[in-house]
Structures are given as structure tokens and as C-alpha cells.
Amino acid sequence: MRIQLLRTFAALTLLFVTSISSASSANTASPKTFVFSAIPDQDEANLQERFDKVAVYLQEQLGIKVRYIPVKSYSAAVTAFRNNQVQLAWFGGLSGVQARRLVPGSQAIAQGTEDPFFTSYIIAHSSTGLEASDSLPTAITGKTFTFGSKGSTSGRLMPEHFIRENLGDTPNNLFSKVGYSGDHSRTIALVQSGAYEVGAVNYKVWDKQLAAGKIDSDKVKVIWRTPSYPDYQWTVRGDVNNSWGPDFQARLTEALLAMDDPDLLASFPRSGFIAADNNLYQPILDTAISVGIIDAGK
């Protein structure tokens, strides 16, 4: 009997010690890392440098581990967001709409000061003889044309919308060849080299590369600027408060809106950030449905 009692006591002691050890381990475990990504609208090296700085900033502001992970395509950014591999993303207008439709409860929370009035440039190689115009030159018809990524707002969706609106037909019918470069930097390079005669590009990327001396104005020029439309935004999953606390989304939004370091802002480039919400991007959804990129029933 005594032996049995001793065995029972020993078992209970072991269970108690194990429970205390497990609790201690749980308390000292590394906190969950908050992960974000961004659409790959420029070359990967630029993106890594730019968003690693943002990760450091958010980590300091939020007091948690924050990490940026790159993705290879616009669709990969949307997929990572849908699968909760990232909880926050710097999306374009179209990719943001697509992501929020896939993840109910997700919210657009901040946008660049310039983003409600974004625009695209139509650029042309010098060999075309096309010149800058206040209206979209009809002489671009019959030329070879490259968009950016198929999922890009400024490199595909809105330029295609305005091309259809102004020239009365689809790109496939208007141009002798239609390509998709993958990102804005590549679009500029392809048109500058003459591989494509005409292309559509994000005006911010063009202006930044022009200022940096990366564009040969003797070979490629802007021939038309589209009307404005809403574009980039930070979108967050609606379930982040479950993991990081009831006020986390509010604190994250505050941190993004308070970003004022000139070096950080220049890397976007933006002059600052302002509040955003999902309703601001209804025009993008409507356009994507009209062009056939998004199915209205889904």
C-alpha cells in the first residue's frame, strides 16, 4: 500500500513539474511574427531595400516582430494574403480589391497622399514618331504594345480601360502585338529598347527613374497621361486583432499614417499617408468587371 502511495505521489509530482515547465515555456516562447508583403511593381532588389526599412519602422512602433517577405507576382501577393502567409500588404487598386474579396473582413486602412489621384503614362519609342498629346493618339493603333503585369492597376487595368474608352476597341484588336512585361521597370526597358513600340506605365515609377537618370529621353517619351483614379493602399486582414490584441489594427493604422521619415517616404515614393477604406476602391472594382478581369458574380 505504501509503495502504491509513493508511486502515486511521484506521478503527481512529475505531472505538476511538467505542467509548470510547459507553462514557463509557453510564456517565454518567441512571439508570433507579423508578416507583410507588397506587389512586385519594380525589380526585387529595390523592393527588398524599401520594405525592409518599413519592417524596422513597424517593429519599433508596434513592439512586435515584423518581417517583409517578397513575392514573385501580383497574383502571388494576393494568394499569400488569402492564405494568411501575410497579414498586411501594399497592394495596387486591383490587387487590393481582389484580395479583399477573397478574405472577408479585410480592410484598406491607408494610402499614399497621391493615391486617390493616381495616373498612368502611355510611352512610346522614338522610332514611332509619336509626340505628346492631350488626347490619346489614334496613331498608336497597329503598333506593338506592352502592359505591365496582368494584375496591375496602373500598368494594365486602367490603361486598358482608357484605351477602350478612347479608341473604341480592345487592345488585342487595336495593336499588332500585346505583351505583359511583369512590372513597370521592365515596361520602360522594353519600350526604350524598341522591343515594344508603345507601353503603359505607372507615372511614379517613370518619374523616379527619369529623375535617377535611368531613362534615355532620346529613345522613349511620354505621349499621353490618363485621367486620375484611386490606386495603391495598405490592406490588412480582418482577423489580426485575434492574434495581436483588440486594438492592434487601430495601432497599425496609426503607425502607417504617422510614417513621416523622408527616407521611408522617398522609397515609395509618397509625400505621406492618409486614411483609406474599401469604398474608395469601388471604381476599380467596377472597371475590372467592365473590362472582364473580375467576374461580377464572384
Number of C-alpha atoms within 10 A of each C-alpha: 6 7 8 9 10 11 12 12 12 12 12 12 12 12 12 12 12 12 12 12 12 12 12 11 11 11 10 9 9 9 11 11 14 21 18 26 27 26 26 26 25 14 13 13 9 13 21 17 11 19 22 15 15 21 20 14 18 20 17 13 16 16 9 14 16 19 18 22 17 17 18 13 18 22 19 16 26 26 17 19 27 20 11 15 15 23 21 25 25 22 28 26 29 27 25 31 22 20 24 21 13 16 18 12 11 22 23 27 22 23 26 24 14 18 21 18 12 21 23 25 23 26 27 30 26 18 11 14 8 20 14 15 11 9 11 17 16 12 10 20 15 15 18 20 28 30 28 26 25 18 24 29 29 31 30 22 23 26 26 20 18 14 18 15 11 13 15 11 13 14 21 12 12 20 16 12 15 18 16 20 19 23 25 28 19 20 29 30 17 20 24 24 14 18 14 21 24 31 31 29 29 25 20 19 20 22 12 16 14 13 10 9 9 13 18 12 13 10 14 24 23 22 20 19 20 21 13 13 19 22 26 24 28 26 29 27 22 16 17 19 13 10 10 16 10 12 11 16 19 11 14 19 19 17 17 22 18 13 18 15 11 12 11 18 17 14 16 17 17 17 15 20 21 19 16 21 14 15 10 15 21 13 14 21 21 13 17 21 14 13 16 11 14 16 11 11 5 6
